[in-house]
């Protein structure tokens, strides 16, 4: 499943460029399980190949995430908490959100406020739900937008530059891996680690 998802993400970026990046990161911010840890390193790789520009990758991904985060915030703000919990119980498995993650995100925001929104946007497994959690807990909208955007730019820039850096080293590593294969392997390893950590609970967050 992870391999198929990664393949779909890569195909979208190759076919649509910045528009695809915008859509993928926006979808991820509304709790749809599309890992930016695949989207952006591969985008960085395409930058190293001269097919995309890094500034436009960061801008399109940040704007996509911002649009998705606003939608997520409004969903959390407008829906009753009981309704949200019922939806998670029924359909959470399809978007990889559990009761545990719901209570973790909302509980930490209630405890720490806007600083956890900043941190949560950079935590795989939490970041996709953080906008909805901010809406549920009624974080001030302007503070949320500013904090969300700042954290997103920092995190997205970092993981995009990982792809750019690795892409610039292909001539050194080419004797061992083909360019495309190495990016896929690294992306899948990251995705699998995050999946094991957050879904199988081998490493658990404590409330």
N, C-alpha and C positions, 0 to 999 in steps of 0.2 A: 504493500500500500504506500509506504513512504517513498519507494523508488518511483512508483507511478505518479505520485503527487509531485515529486521533484521534477520528473520529466515534463509534466503538464506546465509547471511554473516556468521552466526553462524555455519551453516551446512558445509560451505566451510572450515572454520577454524578447526572444529572438524575432518573433513575428510583428510585435506591436511597439517595441521600444519603450519610450517614456510613458506612453499611455498605459501600457501593460503594467509597468511599475506602479503607476498611480492607482490603478484598479486593484492590484494585488495587495499593496500596503493598506489601502483603504478598507478592503475586505477584512484583512487581518485585524484591524483596529475595532471592527464590529463583532469580534469573537468568532469569525469564520476561521477554521484551522488552516490558514495558509502561512507557513513559517517564513518570516522575513529573513531568518537565518539561512534560507536557501535563496530567496529572491535577490537580496542585496550583495552577497558575495559573488554570485554569478554576474550581476550587473557590473560589479567592480572588475571582474574578469573581462567583460566586454569593453570596458574602458581601456584596459591594458592592450586590447587588440585594436584600438582606435575606432571602435564601432559606436561607442557612446562617450559622452563627456561627463566627468565626475560631478561637476557643479550641477548639471541638469539631472543627474541621477539622484543627488541628495535633495534638490528642490522638488522634483516630481514625487519622490517617495515621502518626503515630509508633508507635502500638500495632500497627498493621498491619505496618509495617516491622519492628518488633521481633519479632513472631511469625514473619514470613518469614525474618528473619535467623537466628533460633534454628534453624529448620528447615534453612536453608542451611549453618549452622555444623555441625550434626550430620551432614548429608550429607557434607561435606568431611572431618569427623573420622573417620567410620566407614568410608568407602570407601577402598580401596587406591588409591595414587596412579596406578599403572599402569592400573587400571580407569577412574579418572577421566579420564585422558588418552585412553584408547580411546573413551570415551563422547563426549568433546569432538570427537575426530576424526570420529566417525560422525554425531553429532547436533548438534554445536556450531553449524552453520550455521542451524539452526532456531531457536536461542535467541540467535544473534548473538554467540557466544563462539568465539574462535580460539585456537590454540596460543600465539600471541603474547600475547594478553591473559591467558591462564592463567599463563604464565611471568612476565609483567610483574607481576601481582598477587602471586603467591606469592614471587617474587624480591624485590620491594620490602618485603614484610612480613618476610621472613627478614633483610633488610639493615637495616631501620629499626624493625621491631617495631610496637608498638601505635600510634605516631604516624602510620604510614602507613595504618592502619585508619581513623583519624580523617579523614585527608585523602582517602583513597579513597572514603569514604562521600559525599563531596561532588564527586566527579569523574564526570560522565556517561560511560557506556561502561565504567567500572570498578566503580562502586558496586553494580551488580546482582550482581556476582560476588565482592565483597569478603568476604561472610560465608562462602561456601564456601572461599575462599582462606584465611581465618582458621582454619577448621576443619582444612584440609589441613596448615597449618603449626603447628597445635596451640597457637595463642595461648590464654593463660589465659582460661577461659570468663567469669569475672566481669569481668575487665578488658575483654574484648571487648564484653560487654553494656553496660557503663557508657559506654565510648568510642563504641560504635555509637549508643546512644540520644542522647548529647550531640550528636554530629555530625548525626544525623538531625533533631533538633529545630531546630538552627541552620539547616540547609539547607532543610528543609521550610518553616520560618517565612519565610525569605527569599523563596523562589519563590512561596509563597502570597500574600505581601504585594505581590508584583509584580502579580498578578491583581487584588487589592483596589485597588491604586493606580490601575491602568489603568481599572478599572471605575468609579472615582469621577470619571474625567475624560471619560466618554462624552459629557457635555453639551457639552464643548468640541470634541471630535473628531467629534461626530455628523454634522456637515455633510460629512464626507469618508468616513466608514465607518459602517456599521451596527454596533451593539454586538457582536452575535454574530460577525459576520464578522471584526472586528478581532482578537478573541481567538483565533479559529481561525488567522488569518494569522500572528500572532505565535508561536503554539504550533508551527505547521508550520515556520516559519523556524528556530526553535530546534532542533526535531527533525532537520531536514535538515542543519543545520550540524554537529550532534553525529554524525549518521550519516556524513557525508562525512569528518569528522575521524577517527573511530575505525574505520570499516569500509573506506573506500577508501584510507586511509593517506595522504592529502594532507598532513596534519600528523601526524608520527609521534612516538610516545613512544620514548625511548631507554632501553634497559635499564640 
